[in-house]
């Protein structure tokens, strides 16, 4: 039963974390309008618009990656039967792999790649695990 609970924790956390990520990306254009004439609805449009992007246009994708990972890690650590931090970090690694794949599909400026890969995934997963562990300690 423990193994099944842990597997479900990972699967559900990846789905919900991904939904948070996508939701933030979906509203990002209304928060920070894309460059004039940019078509961000297709991968080709995104690739063509990349040279037009300013640093402000990368804020929402970073937040989407960070909050999606954080929510997923909190859920995984909360739902896992044991090894809560380990499961939070598994979520961070899964999202990091997705981030690396995204960089190959949609090249971004080097500064964003460094910030995104360095701060949006593993640190947020660790923070999510710590949040759950602190709550567990306070209950004791």
N, C-alpha and C positions, 0 to 999 in steps of 0.2 A: 504494500500500500504506500510506503514511503517513496519508492521509486516512481510510482505513478503520480503521486502528488507533486514531486519535484519536476517531472517531465511536463505536467500540466502547468506548473508555475512558469516554466521557461516559455512554453508555447503561448500561453495567454499573455504573458508580459511582452513578448515580441510583437504580438498582434496589437495590443493596446498602445505600447510605446510607438509602434509604427503609425497607428492612427493619430496619435498626438503630433508626431512629426508631420504627417501629411496635412493635418488640419491647419497647422501653423503655416506651412508652405502655401496652402490654398488661400489663406487670408492675407498673405504677405504683400500681394500686389495692391491691395486696398490700403494697407498701412504705409508702405513705401512704394509709390508708383514706379513701374519699370521705366527705363529710358524711352524717350519718344521713338515710335516706330518699331520697337522691339516686340517680337512675337514670342512669348514665353510658354506657349501652349504645346510646342513640340520640341523634341531634342535638337533638331536642326535649328530651330528658331533660337533656342537657348545658346547653342554654340555660336551662332551668328551675332547674338547680342552681347556675348561675354566681353568683347573689347569696349563696349559702351557702358559697362557697369562701373559704378563708383563704389567706394567702400561701403556706403550706406545700404547698397543693394545686397550686401552679403550679411547684414545683421540678422535678418529674419531666417535665412537658411541656417546660420549658426545657432540661433535660438531654437529652431525646430530640431536640429540634431541633438543639442544639449538637453532640452526638456523631454524629448522623446526618450532619450537614454535614461534620464533621471527617473521619469515615471515608470518606465519598464523595470529599472533596477529596484525601485521601491516596491513595486508589485511582486517581482520575483523573490526578493528577500522576505517580504511579508507572507507570501504563500508557501515558500519552501518549508519542508518538514524539518530540515537540518541544514547545516553549512550555509547559512543565510548570506554571508558576505561572498562566498564562492559563487552562488547563483546570481547575485547582483553583478559580479564581475563577468560572468558568462554573458549576461545581457550586454554589458559594455563591449565585450569582445565581438559579439555578433554585430552590434551597431557599428563598431570600428571597421569591421570587414566590409560592411555595406558602404561606409564612407570612403574607404579605399577604392572600392569598385566604382563608386560615383565619380571619383577624381579621374579614373581612366576613361569613363564614358563622357564626362563633361569637364575638361580641363579648366581649372580656375587659377587665379593668381597665386603665386608661391606663398605670399604672406597669408592668404586665406587658408590654403592647404595646411600650413604649419599650425595656425591658430585652431582650425577645425579639428584636425587629427590629434593635436596636442591637448586640447581643453574640452572638447564636446563629448567625448566618449568615455574613456577610462576614468578621468576625474569625476565625471557625473555619476558613473556607476558606483564608484567608491563612496561618493557622498550619499547616494541612495542607500547603499548598504549600511553606512554609519547611522543614517537617520533611523532606520529600522532597528538596528542594534541598540541605539540609545533609548528608543521607546521600550524595547524589551527589558533593558536594565532598569528603567524607571518603574516598570510594573513589578519588579522583584522587590 
